[in-house]
Amino acid sequence: MNKQKLISAYIIDDNREAIKVLARMLEKNYSVEVVGEDTDAESAIKGVIEKEPDIIFLDVELPSMSGLEFCTLIRNEVKPETKVIFYTGHDKYMLEAIRREAFDYLLKPASEQELSQIMTRYYENKLAGIPQATLRENIHLPVILVVNSRNEHLTMRLEDIAFFRYNQDRKLWEVICNNHTTYILRHRTTADVILNYSPDFVQIHKRYIVNINQIKMIQDATCILAEPLEELRELKISKNYRRDLMAAFYSL
């Protein structure tokens, strides 16, 4: 598992204890580095511009100006992909937050489940938006997968993944690792999301996406994987995907 920091966050809240709780949850469970904290929106402007965070967690009721005003003010000062998540004890501002193009809304006190859902959506949104051309220029991100019923986040190395399989009974994708371990992916995970994780993932069938580096042989219409999964024979190649597979395999 990879513990490197993936994204940066800035927290603005007039409650210092709430800042500490959220920062601890983010850094412990979601590979987030909290690069700045502030108890007032006006004084946070300079810090946010300098730090260029990926996510801003923003309270609504702040001393000098409201979080809603801050959101509008800062929008043209930060990078376009920066996401604003309102972090407040009141749900009455939710509609106005949507109008200010907030990415999400987290009610205090933050629960592990609610924060997990927001961070899952953030990572999926981030990965789905990475063009394949960019990935092919060797700019690689770790593969962020949200698995099991507890919504745990695992950062998996590319070389640990053998293939992905669509479970028709459960109507969701799962990842099969080289050590035979299987992890269930979230319902919103699609083939396009998986393919955007890495250019080394190639779809061979509507039910299968393989790690091209794990293919030992292409035998007729079947992908034969390297050890320890060399006995596996379920990876059938559909005619619709064969051409792209062969091109990727012979470009290794």
Disulfide bonds with the S-S distance in Angstrom:
none
